[in-house]
Amino acid sequence: MDTFARDLEWTKLQMPLTRRWCEALPKLEGVRLACSMHLDLKMVPAVEALLGKGAAVFLATCNPTTVRDEVVEHLRGRGAVAHAWKNMPADESASAIDRALAWEPTHLCEVGGELSLAIHARGLETRVKAGLEATGSGIARLRPLALRYPVFNWDDLPIKEGLHNRWLVGLSTWQSFCERTKLTLHGKRVLVVGYGLVGQGVADVARAFGGTVQVVEKDPARLLEARYAGWEAGTMMTPELLARTDVIVTATGVAGVLGAEEVKYLKTGCFLLNVGHLPDEIDVKALGARREIIPHVEETRPHGRPVYLFAGGSMANLTAGWGDSLNAFDVTLATMVAGLGFICTRGSEGKPGLHPLPRPVWAEVAAAAAGV
């Protein structure tokens, strides 16, 4: 058995909830599902199940740095159409969106909202009946649109934001950082920029891994929450704070939150990480030329002294690591599969606009995961 087949067999073995909800999918003949999502090994069971139930599937990526080429080839072999490969350039990523829409999908599964954004920005004619969106950043991008079909938000579910966002992103980020750099956080000052649910998890695990942690958060309510949690927290990345910080993590969903002005004050040897969905929270152009030192660690010298960029400024836990543990992602993926079964049936009859994924769709997954 080759390495990919072995790893896939293990992945499926450790994801019993996903298997259960895949088996419960209805027949999907006539469904043309376009997906813009992370194409890593853990997504294979869901896509295989959709194909097995009769759906046609088009695969594009929401982030070229998280694509696993062997996954794409495997799913092509199972019948999916795909235009995605690891580190594909921006023009090819845009082409993938064009191709997905020209393929005339009836349903969308999105991580970041790119397909829906393109449909509405271009005023395209569409056969889309319903969509599913997985991220807060995607929901923020879709909210201003006069959507022409229902899009169901499953990011705000307790079993998504309360588990994956709050706990797993932070854990898998620091696991990836320690494994790739061969460093720990002991004796290091860590600055977490953004104290949403992802930032909260990043901060907690950084402390558990030995770091001395501070938080920057502009929203007054979240700032207060950080202080109530015991963090030293403020609203600004001051020159003094930057000059003494060893590791900076952005978790805001805001483009350019760490830009040229902040770069001027970075400590020699500082590491920069991003855990947000979009790879633009760190202005990597402001860092100047980059030179890979070891895999996923690049040296830059924006002020003549070394600064280290981790995972190219892309989502650290999935670009440099494997993301959520299989047992935790089992809950997430089973929820996504349940959501897809819903949008391809009753959800297609919903009113245009953004809607929370209905509780009955996901509550059974929660009950099964909790053993009740």
Backbone hydrogen bonds in HBPLUS format (Angstrom, degrees):
<---DONOR---> <-ACCEPTOR-->    atom                        ^
c    i                          cat <-CA-CA->   ^        H-A-AA   ^      H-
h    n   atom  resd res      DA  || num        DHA   H-A  angle D-A-AA Bond
n    s   type  num  typ     dist DA aas  dist angle  dist       angle   num
A0006-ARG N   A0002-ASP O   2.96 MM   4  6.19 158.5  2.01 154.3 161.0     1
A0007-ASP N   A0003-THR O   2.89 MM   4  6.10 166.2  1.91 154.7 158.1     2
A0008-LEU N   A0004-PHE O   2.86 MM   4  6.04 156.2  1.92 152.6 159.6     3
A0009-GLU N   A0005-ALA O   2.97 MM   4  6.09 158.5  2.01 145.2 150.9     4
A0010-TRP N   A0006-ARG O   3.04 MM   4  6.32 158.8  2.09 149.7 155.2     5
A0011-THR N   A0007-ASP O   2.92 MM   4  6.09 155.3  1.98 143.3 150.6     6
A0012-LYS N   A0008-LEU O   2.98 MM   4  6.23 166.2  2.00 155.8 157.7     7
A0013-LEU N   A0009-GLU O   3.03 MM   4  6.19 152.8  2.11 142.6 150.7     8
A0014-GLN N   A0010-TRP O   3.07 MM   4  6.29 146.7  2.18 148.2 155.6     9
A0015-MET N   A0012-LYS O   3.24 MM   3  5.25 166.6  2.26 106.5 109.5    10
A0019-ARG N   A0015-MET O   3.18 MM   4  6.50 159.1  2.23 148.3 154.3    11
A0020-ARG N   A0016-PRO O   2.98 MM   4  6.18 157.4  2.03 146.7 152.4    12
A0021-TRP N   A0017-LEU O   2.97 MM   4  6.29 162.8  2.00 156.3 159.9    13
A0022-CYS N   A0018-THR O   2.81 MM   4  5.94 146.1  1.93 149.5 159.6    14
A0023-GLU N   A0019-ARG O   2.99 MM   4  6.16 157.8  2.04 147.7 153.0    15
A0024-ALA N   A0020-ARG O   3.20 MM   4  6.42 134.2  2.42 134.0 145.9    16
A0025-LEU N   A0022-CYS O   3.22 MM   3  5.40 163.0  2.25 106.0 111.2    17
A0028-LEU N   A0053-LYS O   2.77 MM  25  5.40 171.2  1.78 147.9 146.4    18
A0031-VAL N   A0028-LEU O   3.03 MM   3  5.51 163.2  2.06 135.4 138.0    19
A0056-ALA N   A0031-VAL O   2.94 MM  25  6.25 171.3  1.95 165.0 165.1    20
A0106-THR N   A0032-ARG O   2.75 MM  74  5.05 154.2  1.82 133.1 142.0    21
A0107-HIS N   A0032-ARG O   3.13 MM  75  6.16 157.8  2.18 148.4 143.9    22
A0033-LEU N   A0056-ALA O   2.82 MM  23  6.13 156.4  1.88 171.1 163.0    23
A0058-PHE N   A0033-LEU O   2.93 MM  25  6.30 158.9  1.97 149.7 153.0    24
A0034-ALA N   A0107-HIS O   2.99 MM  73  6.41 162.5  2.02 160.1 156.6    25
A0109-CYS N   A0034-ALA O   2.97 MM  75  6.29 156.0  2.03 152.6 154.4    26
A0035-CYS N   A0058-PHE O   2.79 MM  23  5.99 167.7  1.80 163.5 167.0    27
A0060-ALA N   A0035-CYS O   2.77 MM  25  5.91 152.8  1.85 160.1 169.5    28
A0036-SER N   A0109-CYS O   2.96 MM  73  6.41 156.1  2.01 156.4 163.1    29
A0111-VAL N   A0036-SER O   2.85 MM  75  6.02 125.8  2.14 164.6 177.4    30
A0037-MET N   A0060-ALA O   3.17 MM  23  6.63 155.9  2.23 142.6 137.3    31
A0062-CYS N   A0037-MET O   3.31 MM  25  4.70 146.8  2.43  94.8 101.1    32
A0068-ARG N   A0039-LEU O   2.96 MM  29  6.12 147.2  2.07 157.3 152.9    33
A0043-MET N   A0040-ASP O   3.06 MM   3  5.85 161.7  2.10 124.4 129.6    34
A0044-VAL N   A0041-LEU O   3.10 MM   3  5.65 160.9  2.14 117.7 123.4    35
A0047-VAL N   A0043-MET O   3.27 MM   4  6.53 169.0  2.28 160.2 163.2    36
A0048-GLU N   A0044-VAL O   2.92 MM   4  6.01 173.3  1.92 169.0 170.9    37
A0049-ALA N   A0045-PRO O   3.07 MM   4  6.15 153.8  2.14 139.8 146.9    38
A0050-LEU N   A0046-ALA O   3.00 MM   4  6.28 157.8  2.05 151.1 156.8    39
A0051-LEU N   A0047-VAL O   3.00 MM   4  6.25 165.7  2.02 155.3 158.7    40
A0052-GLY N   A0048-GLU O   2.84 MM   4  6.03 155.2  1.91 145.8 153.8    41
A0053-LYS N   A0049-ALA O   2.96 MM   4  6.19 132.4  2.19 143.4 155.0    42
A0053-LYS N   A0050-LEU O   3.24 MM   3  5.21 134.6  2.46  93.9 105.7    43
A0055-ALA N   A0050-LEU O   3.10 MM   5  5.61 152.5  2.18 159.0 150.4    44
A0054-GLY N   A0051-LEU O   2.99 MM   3  5.25 160.8  2.02 110.0 115.0    45
A0081-VAL N   A0057-VAL O   2.89 MM  24  6.20 172.8  1.90 164.6 165.5    46
A0059-LEU N   A0081-VAL O   2.73 MM  22  6.16 153.9  1.79 150.7 159.8    47
A0083-HIS N   A0059-LEU O   3.08 MM  24  6.45 159.2  2.13 176.6 175.2    48
A0066-THR N   A0063-ASN O   3.07 MM   3  5.77 159.8  2.12 122.1 127.7    49
A0087-ASN N   A0064-PRO O   2.90 MM  23  4.73 164.9  1.92 116.6 119.2    50
A0071-VAL N   A0068-ARG O   2.90 MM   3  5.33 132.2  2.14 109.0 122.2    51
A0072-VAL N   A0068-ARG O   3.22 MM   4  6.69 155.4  2.28 152.8 159.5    52
A0073-GLU N   A0069-ASP O   3.02 MM   4  6.29 166.0  2.04 154.0 157.3    53
A0074-HIS N   A0070-GLU O   3.02 MM   4  6.06 153.7  2.09 136.3 143.7    54
A0075-LEU N   A0071-VAL O   2.98 MM   4  6.22 163.1  2.01 153.4 157.2    55
A0076-ARG N   A0072-VAL O   2.89 MM   4  6.13 149.6  1.99 148.7 157.7    56
A0077-GLY N   A0073-GLU O   3.02 MM   4  6.23 154.4  2.09 143.2 150.0    57
A0078-ARG N   A0075-LEU O   3.08 MM   3  4.88 136.6  2.27  90.8 103.4    58
A0080-ALA N   A0075-LEU O   3.00 MM   5  5.62 161.0  2.04 151.0 144.8    59
A0079-GLY N   A0076-ARG O   2.93 MM   3  5.13 157.9  1.98 107.1 114.4    60
A0088-MET N   A0085-TRP O   3.19 MM   3  5.55 140.3  2.35 140.7 132.0    61
A0092-GLU N   A0089-PRO O   3.07 MM   3  5.44 125.7  2.38 105.7 119.1    62
A0093-SER N   A0089-PRO O   3.02 MM   4  6.39 149.4  2.12 150.5 160.3    63
A0094-ALA N   A0090-ALA O   2.95 MM   4  6.24 156.3  2.01 149.5 155.5    64
A0095-SER N   A0091-ASP O   2.95 MM   4  6.13 146.3  2.07 133.6 143.5    65
A0096-ALA N   A0092-GLU O   2.87 MM   4  6.12 142.1  2.01 140.5 150.0    66
A0097-ILE N   A0093-SER O   3.30 MM   4  6.70 148.5  2.41 142.5 149.1    67
A0098-ASP N   A0094-ALA O   3.10 MM   4  6.46 161.0  2.14 148.8 153.9    68
A0099-ARG N   A0095-SER O   2.82 MM   4  6.06 161.5  1.85 153.0 157.9    69
A0100-ALA N   A0096-ALA O   2.89 MM   4  6.02 155.7  1.95 144.0 150.9    70
A0101-LEU N   A0097-ILE O   3.06 MM   4  6.29 158.0  2.11 151.2 155.9    71
A0102-ALA N   A0098-ASP O   2.91 MM   4  6.11 155.8  1.96 149.3 156.9    72
A0103-TRP N   A0099-ARG O   2.99 MM   4  6.09 131.8  2.23 139.8 151.5    73
A0104-GLU N   A0101-LEU O   3.03 MM   3  5.36 161.1  2.07 109.7 115.2    74
A0129-LYS N   A0106-THR O   2.65 MM  23  5.59 167.7  1.67 152.2 148.1    75
A0108-LEU N   A0130-ALA O   3.13 MM  22  6.58 148.1  2.24 141.4 149.7    76
A0132-LEU N   A0108-LEU O   2.92 MM  24  6.14 135.2  2.13 132.3 145.7    77
A0110-GLU N   A0132-LEU O   2.79 MM  22  5.98 176.8  1.79 173.8 174.2    78
A0134-ALA N   A0110-GLU O   3.06 MM  24  6.35 144.0  2.19 143.9 154.3    79
A0117-LEU N   A0113-GLY O   2.92 MM   4  6.00 159.9  1.96 156.5 163.1    80
A0118-ALA N   A0114-GLU O   3.00 MM   4  6.14 160.8  2.03 146.6 151.1    81
A0119-ILE N   A0115-LEU O   3.03 MM   4  6.30 161.4  2.06 151.3 156.3    82
A0120-HIS N   A0116-SER O   3.09 MM   4  6.25 168.2  2.11 153.8 155.8    83
A0121-ALA N   A0117-LEU O   2.79 MM   4  5.82 159.7  1.83 153.9 160.6    84
A0122-ARG N   A0118-ALA O   3.11 MM   4  5.95 154.1  2.18 142.8 148.1    85
A0124-LEU N   A0119-ILE O   3.00 MM   5  5.15 154.0  2.07 151.5 156.2    86
A0131-GLY N   A0150-PRO O   2.90 MM  19  6.37 145.6  2.02 149.2 158.1    87
A0152-PHE N   A0131-GLY O   2.89 MM  21  6.21 166.2  1.91 142.6 142.4    88
A0133-GLU N   A0152-PHE O   3.00 MM  19  6.16 167.8  2.01 150.7 152.7    89
A0154-TRP N   A0133-GLU O   3.10 MM  21  6.31 176.8  2.10 172.4 172.8    90
A0139-ILE N   A0135-THR O   3.01 MM   4  6.30 157.9  2.06 144.9 150.9    91
A0140-ALA N   A0136-GLY O   2.94 MM   4  6.15 157.4  1.99 147.2 153.3    92
A0141-ARG N   A0137-SER O   3.11 MM   4  6.32 143.5  2.24 139.1 148.3    93
A0141-ARG N   A0138-GLY O   3.15 MM   3  5.11 122.4  2.50  93.3 107.6    94
A0142-LEU N   A0138-GLY O   3.01 MM   4  6.25 143.6  2.14 146.3 156.4    95
A0143-ARG N   A0139-ILE O   2.89 MM   4  5.88 144.1  2.02 152.8 161.1    96
A0145-LEU N   A0142-LEU O   2.96 MM   3  5.45 152.4  2.03 118.6 127.4    97
A0353-GLY N   A0149-TYR O   3.25 MM 204  6.15 166.4  2.27 113.6 109.5    98
A0151-VAL N   A0353-GLY O   2.88 MM 202  6.09 160.2  1.92 154.0 154.5    99
A0355-HIS N   A0151-VAL O   2.91 MM 204  6.18 149.8  2.01 161.0 162.3   100
A0153-ASN N   A0355-HIS O   2.71 MM 202  5.96 162.5  1.73 160.1 166.4   101
A0357-LEU N   A0153-ASN O   3.07 MM 204  5.55 155.1  2.13 140.8 133.6   102
A0160-LYS N   A0157-LEU O   2.94 MM   3  5.14 161.5  1.98 111.2 117.0   103
A0161-GLU N   A0157-LEU O   2.88 MM   4  5.93 140.3  2.04 160.2 172.0   104
A0162-GLY N   A0158-PRO O   3.03 MM   4  4.71 123.6  2.36 106.4 122.2   105
A0164-HIS N   A0160-LYS O   2.88 MM   4  5.36 115.8  2.30 134.3 150.8   106
A0165-ASN N   A0160-LYS O   3.20 MM   5  6.62 158.4  2.25 143.7 150.3   107
A0166-ARG N   A0161-GLU O   3.03 MM   5  6.10 137.0  2.22 141.6 152.6   108
A0167-TRP N   A0163-LEU O   2.93 MM   4  5.55 156.9  1.98 142.7 149.3   109
A0168-LEU N   A0163-LEU O   3.33 MM   5  6.67 157.3  2.38 143.4 149.7   110
A0168-LEU N   A0164-HIS O   3.07 MM   4  4.78 116.1  2.50 111.8 128.8   111
A0169-VAL N   A0164-HIS O   3.15 MM   5  6.26 152.6  2.23 172.1 164.7   112
A0171-LEU N   A0167-TRP O   3.27 MM   4  6.43 165.7  2.30 148.2 152.5   113
A0172-SER N   A0168-LEU O   2.89 MM   4  5.94 174.6  1.89 155.9 157.8   114
A0173-THR N   A0169-VAL O   2.89 MM   4  5.88 145.9  2.00 144.6 154.4   115
A0174-TRP N   A0170-GLY O   3.15 MM   4  6.36 170.8  2.16 154.1 154.8   116
A0175-GLN N   A0171-LEU O   2.99 MM   4  6.18 154.0  2.06 148.8 157.1   117
A0176-SER N   A0172-SER O   3.02 MM   4  6.02 159.2  2.06 138.2 143.6   118
A0177-PHE N   A0173-THR O   2.91 MM   4  6.18 160.5  1.95 149.8 155.7   119
A0178-CYS N   A0174-TRP O   2.96 MM   4  6.00 171.5  1.97 147.8 150.1   120
A0179-GLU N   A0175-GLN O   2.98 MM   4  6.08 158.9  2.02 146.6 153.1   121
A0180-ARG N   A0176-SER O   2.89 MM   4  5.97 167.1  1.91 153.9 157.4   122
A0181-THR N   A0177-PHE O   2.94 MM   4  5.89 167.1  1.96 152.5 156.8   123
A0182-LYS N   A0178-CYS O   2.93 MM   4  5.26 135.4  2.13 129.2 139.6   124
A0188-LYS N   A0185-LEU O   3.01 MM   3  5.24 158.8  2.06 133.9 131.6   125
A0212-THR N   A0188-LYS O   2.92 MM  24  6.16 172.8  1.92 163.4 165.6   126
A0246-ASP N   A0189-ARG O   2.88 MM  57  5.16 143.4  2.02 131.5 143.4   127
A0247-VAL N   A0189-ARG O   3.07 MM  58  6.42 150.8  2.16 159.5 160.4   128
A0190-VAL N   A0212-THR O   2.76 MM  22  5.87 164.7  1.79 149.0 154.2   129
A0214-GLN N   A0190-VAL O   2.88 MM  24  6.30 152.4  1.96 163.4 171.9   130
A0191-LEU N   A0247-VAL O   2.80 MM  56  6.23 163.0  1.83 163.2 169.1   131
A0249-VAL N   A0191-LEU O   2.86 MM  58  6.22 164.5  1.88 170.4 173.1   132
A0192-VAL N   A0214-GLN O   2.92 MM  22  6.29 167.4  1.93 158.4 160.1   133
A0216-VAL N   A0192-VAL O   2.95 MM  24  6.31 156.6  2.00 154.8 156.1   134
A0193-VAL N   A0249-VAL O   2.80 MM  56  6.01 176.5  1.80 173.9 173.8   135
A0251-ALA N   A0193-VAL O   2.79 MM  58  5.77 154.9  1.85 168.3 164.5   136
A0194-GLY N   A0216-VAL O   2.80 MM  22  5.99 154.9  1.86 168.5 176.4   137
A0200-GLN N   A0196-GLY O   2.85 MM   4  6.07 152.6  1.92 155.2 163.5   138
A0201-GLY N   A0197-LEU O   3.18 MM   4  6.43 159.0  2.23 144.6 148.7   139
A0202-VAL N   A0198-VAL O   2.97 MM   4  6.26 159.4  2.01 154.1 160.5   140
A0203-ALA N   A0199-GLY O   2.91 MM   4  6.07 160.8  1.95 150.2 154.7   141
A0204-ASP N   A0200-GLN O   2.99 MM   4  6.20 166.8  2.01 151.1 154.7   142
A0205-VAL N   A0201-GLY O   3.03 MM   4  6.15 172.1  2.03 153.9 155.9   143
A0206-ALA N   A0202-VAL O   2.98 MM   4  6.02 151.4  2.07 142.4 151.0   144
A0207-ARG N   A0203-ALA O   3.11 MM   4  6.37 158.0  2.16 150.2 154.9   145
A0208-ALA N   A0204-ASP O   3.01 MM   4  6.31 157.5  2.06 145.1 152.0   146
A0209-PHE N   A0205-VAL O   2.80 MM   4  5.98 138.4  1.97 144.8 155.9   147
A0211-GLY N   A0206-ALA O   2.86 MM   5  5.33 157.6  1.91 155.9 148.5   148
A0210-GLY N   A0207-ARG O   3.00 MM   3  5.18 159.3  2.04 110.6 112.9   149
A0215-VAL N   A0232-GLU O   3.04 MM  17  6.36 161.1  2.08 151.9 156.7   150
A0234-GLY N   A0215-VAL O   3.05 MM  19  6.56 150.4  2.14 152.1 158.5   151
A0217-GLU N   A0234-GLY O   2.92 MM  17  6.32 157.7  1.97 158.4 163.9   152
A0223-LEU N   A0219-ASP O   2.84 MM   4  6.00 156.3  1.90 157.6 165.7   153
A0224-LEU N   A0220-PRO O   2.93 MM   4  6.10 158.2  1.98 145.9 150.9   154
A0225-GLU N   A0221-ALA O   2.98 MM   4  6.22 152.6  2.06 141.3 149.4   155
A0226-ALA N   A0222-ARG O   2.85 MM   4  6.13 154.7  1.91 150.0 156.0   156
A0227-ARG N   A0223-LEU O   3.05 MM   4  6.38 155.7  2.11 147.8 154.0   157
A0228-TYR N   A0224-LEU O   2.87 MM   4  6.14 154.1  1.93 150.1 157.8   158
A0229-ALA N   A0225-GLU O   2.95 MM   4  6.19 134.6  2.16 140.1 152.6   159
A0231-TRP N   A0226-ALA O   3.07 MM   5  5.59 158.6  2.11 156.6 149.8   160
A0230-GLY N   A0227-ARG O   2.98 MM   3  5.05 155.2  2.04 101.7 109.4   161
A0242-LEU N   A0238-THR O   2.96 MM   4  6.21 170.3  1.97 163.7 165.6   162
A0243-ALA N   A0239-PRO O   2.98 MM   4  6.01 152.4  2.06 143.8 151.2   163
A0244-ARG N   A0241-LEU O   3.25 MM   3  5.60 151.0  2.34 105.5 113.5   164
A0245-THR N   A0242-LEU O   3.32 MM   3  5.28 165.1  2.35 104.2 108.6   165
A0271-PHE N   A0246-ASP O   2.84 MM  25  6.24 160.2  1.88 147.1 150.8   166
A0248-ILE N   A0271-PHE O   2.86 MM  23  6.23 163.1  1.89 159.5 163.6   167
A0273-LEU N   A0248-ILE O   2.82 MM  25  6.13 159.6  1.86 166.4 171.6   168
A0250-THR N   A0273-LEU O   2.97 MM  23  6.41 156.5  2.02 143.3 148.3   169
A0275-VAL N   A0250-THR O   2.94 MM  25  6.16 170.2  1.95 174.0 172.1   170
A0256-GLY N   A0280-ASP O   2.72 MM  24  6.01 172.9  1.73 146.3 146.6   171
A0257-VAL N   A0281-GLU O   2.93 MM  24  5.29 108.0  2.47 121.4 139.1   172
A0258-LEU N   A0281-GLU O   3.09 MM  23  6.40 164.3  2.12 166.8 166.3   173
A0283-ASP N   A0258-LEU O   2.94 MM  25  6.17 175.4  1.94 165.1 164.0   174
A0263-VAL N   A0259-GLY O   2.99 MM   4  6.19 156.7  2.05 155.1 162.6   175
A0265-TYR N   A0262-GLU O   3.05 MM   3  5.75 154.9  2.11 119.7 126.1   176
A0266-LEU N   A0263-VAL O   3.27 MM   3  5.37 171.7  2.28 111.0 113.6   177
A0270-CYS N   A0267-LYS O   3.06 MM   3  5.36 151.5  2.14 139.8 135.3   178
A0269-GLY N   A0306-PRO O   2.60 MM  37  5.34 171.2  1.61 161.2 157.8   179
A0308-TYR N   A0270-CYS O   2.78 MM  38  6.03 169.2  1.79 160.9 164.2   180
A0272-LEU N   A0308-TYR O   2.80 MM  36  6.20 146.1  1.92 162.2 172.1   181
A0310-PHE N   A0272-LEU O   2.94 MM  38  5.92 168.2  1.96 167.7 166.2   182
A0316-ALA N   A0274-ASN O   2.90 MM  42  5.90 158.0  1.95 159.1 166.0   183
A0284-VAL N   A0282-ILE O   2.92 MM   2  5.61 116.4  2.33 113.9  96.8   184
A0286-ALA N   A0283-ASP O   3.02 MM   3  5.58 138.2  2.20 111.6 122.0   185
A0287-LEU N   A0284-VAL O   3.03 MM   3  5.26 152.1  2.11 104.1 112.9   186
A0288-GLY N   A0285-LYS O   3.16 MM   3  5.53 156.9  2.22 108.6 115.2   187
A0291-ARG N   A0299-GLU O   2.95 MM   8  5.17 147.6  2.05 139.8 150.2   188
A0299-GLU N   A0291-ARG O   2.71 MM   8  5.17 163.6  1.74 152.9 147.8   189
A0293-ILE N   A0297-VAL O   2.88 MM   4  5.84 165.8  1.90 154.1 158.8   190
A0297-VAL N   A0294-ILE O   2.94 MM   3  5.39 159.2  1.99 146.1 143.4   191
A0311-ALA N   A0296-HIS O   2.86 MM  15  4.61 164.4  1.89 134.5 137.6   192
A0298-GLU N   A0309-LEU O   2.98 MM  11  5.17 166.9  2.00 149.0 153.3   193
A0309-LEU N   A0298-GLU O   2.83 MM  11  5.17 157.9  1.87 153.0 157.6   194
A0300-THR N   A0307-VAL O   2.77 MM   7  5.24 159.2  1.81 163.0 169.1   195
A0307-VAL N   A0300-THR O   2.83 MM   7  5.24 148.0  1.93 151.5 155.9   196
A0304-GLY N   A0301-ARG O   3.33 MM   3  4.86 174.0  2.34 101.2 100.9   197
A0313-GLY N   A0310-PHE O   3.14 MM   3  6.05 172.6  2.15 126.3 128.6   198
A0314-SER N   A0311-ALA O   3.01 MM   3  5.66 163.9  2.04 124.6 126.8   199
A0319-THR N   A0315-MET O   2.92 MM   4  5.78 147.3  2.02 157.7 168.1   200
A0320-ALA N   A0316-ALA O   3.09 MM   4  5.64 160.3  2.13 135.8 142.1   201
A0323-GLY N   A0317-ASN O   2.98 MM   6  4.99 134.8  2.19 145.5 135.2   202
A0329-PHE N   A0325-SER O   2.84 MM   4  5.99 168.6  1.86 159.0 162.8   203
A0330-ASP N   A0326-LEU O   2.90 MM   4  5.91 130.2  2.15 138.6 150.9   204
A0331-VAL N   A0328-ALA O   3.15 MM   3  5.74 137.8  2.33 112.2 120.1   205
A0333-LEU N   A0329-PHE O   2.75 MM   4  5.93 173.0  1.75 163.9 164.4   206
A0334-ALA N   A0330-ASP O   3.01 MM   4  5.97 156.8  2.07 139.0 146.0   207
A0335-THR N   A0331-VAL O   3.06 MM   4  6.20 150.4  2.15 142.5 150.3   208
A0336-MET N   A0332-THR O   3.00 MM   4  6.35 152.1  2.08 145.4 153.3   209
A0337-VAL N   A0333-LEU O   2.87 MM   4  6.13 163.3  1.90 154.0 158.0   210
A0338-ALA N   A0334-ALA O   2.94 MM   4  6.14 156.8  1.99 143.6 150.1   211
A0339-GLY N   A0335-THR O   2.88 MM   4  6.12 152.3  1.96 145.2 153.3   212
A0340-LEU N   A0336-MET O   2.83 MM   4  6.16 150.1  1.92 150.5 158.9   213
A0341-GLY N   A0337-VAL O   2.95 MM   4  6.23 160.1  1.99 151.1 156.1   214
A0342-PHE N   A0338-ALA O   3.08 MM   4  6.32 146.4  2.19 140.1 149.2   215
A0343-ILE N   A0339-GLY O   2.92 MM   4  6.24 165.2  1.94 155.1 157.6   216
A0344-CYS N   A0340-LEU O   3.07 MM   4  6.11 147.4  2.18 146.5 154.2   217
A0345-THR N   A0342-PHE O   3.03 MM   3  5.28 159.8  2.07 109.3 115.6   218
A0347-GLY N   A0342-PHE O   2.76 MM   5  5.37 158.0  1.81 144.7 142.3   219
A0348-SER N   A0345-THR O   3.24 MM   3  5.77 146.5  2.36 111.8 119.9   220
A0349-GLU N   A0346-ARG O   3.02 MM   3  5.63 160.7  2.06 116.7 123.0   221
A0350-GLY N   A0347-GLY O   3.09 MM   3  5.32 167.1  2.10 112.8 115.5   222
A0361-VAL N   A0358-PRO O   2.96 MM   3  5.59 143.5  2.10 117.2 127.3   223
A0362-TRP N   A0359-ARG O   3.10 MM   3  5.55 127.3  2.39 110.9 122.8   224
A0363-ALA N   A0359-ARG O   2.80 MM   4  5.58 155.3  1.86 172.1 177.7   225
A0365-VAL N   A0362-TRP O   3.05 MM   3  5.32 124.9  2.37 103.1 116.9   226
A0366-ALA N   A0362-TRP O   3.16 MM   4  6.56 158.1  2.21 152.3 158.2   227
A0367-ALA N   A0363-ALA O   2.91 MM   4  6.20 157.8  1.96 149.4 155.4   228
A0368-ALA N   A0364-GLU O   2.94 MM   4  6.12 158.7  1.99 144.9 150.3   229
A0369-ALA N   A0365-VAL O   2.89 MM   4  6.10 160.0  1.93 152.7 158.4   230
A0370-ALA N   A0366-ALA O   2.91 MM   4  6.08 148.0  2.01 145.9 154.8   231
A0371-GLY N   A0367-ALA O   2.96 MM   4  6.02 114.2  2.40 134.3 150.2   232
A0372-VAL N   A0367-ALA O   2.91 MM   5  5.19 165.0  1.93 153.2 153.3   233
A0371-GLY N   A0368-ALA O   3.19 MM   3  5.01 145.6  2.31  93.1 103.3   234
